[in-house]
Amino acid sequence: MVTGTSIGKRYARTDELGVPFAVTVDSTTSVTIRERDTKDQVRVDVEKAASVIREVSEGQRTWEDVWSTFPHHSSTTTDD
């Protein structure tokens, strides 16, 4: 989705709705998965993204495990 709204504002909107994970397409090969409560983000290959979200959502994997497995960074603000 391409809009004039900043990614930070879109994240804030999904946070308010209670969406636990936001997925942003970075390129044809990777996506960023952002966790609502910590606002931490990991970069994941497109092919692995759905299984990572499913595993965390179903309790088969923790966000801490995902964080330690994939390239990541912390987000300190949501209003870009």
N, C-alpha and C positions, 0 to 999 in steps of 0.2 A: 504494500500500500504506500503510495507516494502522496503526501499531503504537505501543506505549509506548516503543519504542527511539528514542533521539535520532538525528537525521540524521548527526551526527558518528560515532556508533557504527556506523551502517549504512555510511557511507563507509569506515570502518576495516575492516569486514568484507569489503567488495568489494575494497579495496586488497590485503588478505591473499590473496584468491583470484586476484589478478592482472588484474582487470577494468580495462582502460585508461581507460574513460570511464564516469562515472555521470551519468544524466539524472534530474533532479528536476523534476516538473511544478510550476510556480509559479502558473499561472492557466490560463484557457481559451485564452490567446493566446501564452504564453511558457513556456520551460523553461530550467533552468540545466544546463549541461554542465560537469562537473568532470573535470579531467585528473588521473590518478592520481599521476604522478611529481612534478609541481609543486604539486599541490593547487589550482591556479588554476581559476577559474570564469568562464564567460561566459554571458550571457543571450541566448537565441536565440528567434526566432519559432518557434512550433510547426511551421509549414509548412516551415521550413528545417532543423530539427534532424536529421532522418534523413540528409539529403544532406551536412550538415557532418560527422557521425560517419562516414559512408561515405567521404567524400573524405579525411579524416585517416587513417582505418584503412587505406585502399588506397594511401596515400602520394601522393595527388594534391594534397594541401594539408598544410602544416605546422601544428602547434599554435600556433606563433608568429604565423602568418598569421591564424588564427582569433582569437587573442588581440587582435591589432591591428584586427580588423574589427568585432568585437561589443563591446557594453558588458561590462565585466569587473571582477573584484576578486580579490585574493589571499586565500587562506585560511591563517591561521597556526596553526590548531589543528583537531584532528579530534574532540575530545571535548566536545561541546556539552552 
